[in-house]
Amino acid sequence: MNTDVVPRLGWWQQAWRLTVAGLVSLPVWLSTAALMRNGSGGPGSWILVGDPLVALGCLTLLLWRRRWPLVVALVVTVASTVSALATGAALLALCSVSTRRRPVEIGAVVLAYVTASQLALGVYPVQGSAEALWWVQIVVPALTAGIAVAAGMAVGARRVEVRSLRERAESAEREQSARAAQARALERNRIAREMHDVLAHRISLIAMQAGVLDHRGDLSAEENRVLVRGIAEGSHQALEELREVLGVLRSGPGRPEPPQPSLDRLPDLVADARTSGLDVRLTDAVAGTPPDGVGRTCYRVVQEALTNAAKHAPGAVVRVTLEGTAGGTLGIGVRNGPAPLRTAPPPASGFGLLGLGERVSLAGGELDHRATPGGGYVLTARLPWPDGPAYVHERSA
């Protein structure tokens, strides 16, 4: 990116800058006119007519100072030799060149400005002592030029800083978007791998039952109804689980993962968390056994919530609540209070809840997580629990 490129100024921004440049020149012009009036020759017609016209041309030329900063600065500085009212325009041009922070350009314009101030005494001869002429010719122009250069370099440094901050923010936003997309892709691939065995198993059972119907002609009507009912239920379950991974692209054939834990493994998960020192209290009001896909999602929701509680609220009481029945929804709530122990903050990633949201969304449910007013945290999820004959039996203890 070209660091010399600066945004164009609007009409109001241009107007107030040029107005300030004109106001800065006004005392110089009035002082010069007064000194010449006190002399023997009088002020003359040039300072009253020609000087303002040259100054007006210099101010107009400043409109192009951002396109050709060095050329405009040199022309305006040379013109200020014959125009006291163009002094402010010359200082503004010098300030504009200084924003580029190029020593050679700045030195050339400063030298031209100091030289022009000395030559201006030939155009406007005034009465004064040698000491007064010394201050006018050298010290005052050098001081004003130094102020303009310092202001311009400060503005240029600020522009570079703002541009750097903007680029860093844009780069961080792009990196965050890339990491979020990668996290979603990894989570979808992981869901696809864990569903591989389940779908293959159910389809194999359906194929086996259909083969029995095709090859066995001696089955009774009741046996036929049992096989047909098994094919229908198996197909329904396979379609429900296939819906969870529909649209997920597998990264490669890979090796399928082993079957994932389901709702019946939650007591073991809670026991492991208690062994690790987390005070977990489980309230299970689930009537029946949900489908395997819903149970796995419920397990992952509780697992992620307990992991976050252990990281961000060590020593806090964590309450896990499960409720639901077939034909409705499976509700999950994990709430923890403020952390009684203050430890160093863990490294933040933010992708655990992101992947969990993808999983719950694919299951057709809703996920919500937020901080509580008392300094704790609550995570809730609701998963659809379809009704069916295979889902109403009670879970074993």
Secondary structure, DSSP 8 states (H G I E B T S, - for coil): --TT------HHHHHHHHHHHHHHHHHHHHHHHHHHHHSSS-S-SIIIIIHHHHHHHHHHHGGGTTTSHHHHHHHHHHHGGG-GGGHHHHHHHHHHHHTT--HHHHHHHHHHHHHHHHHHHHHS-----HHHHHIIIIIHHHHHHHHHHHHHHHHHHHHHHHHHHHHHHHHHHHHHHHHHHHHHHHHHHHHHHHHHHHHHHHHHHHHHHHHHHHH-----HHHHHHHHHHHHHHHHHHHHHHHHHTT---S-S---------GGGHHHHHHHHHHTT-EEEEEEEEES---HHHHHHHHHHHHHHHHHHHHHSTT-EEEEEEEEETTSEEEEEEEE---SS---------HHHHHHHHHHHHTT-EEEEEE-TTS-EEEEEEEE----GGG-S----
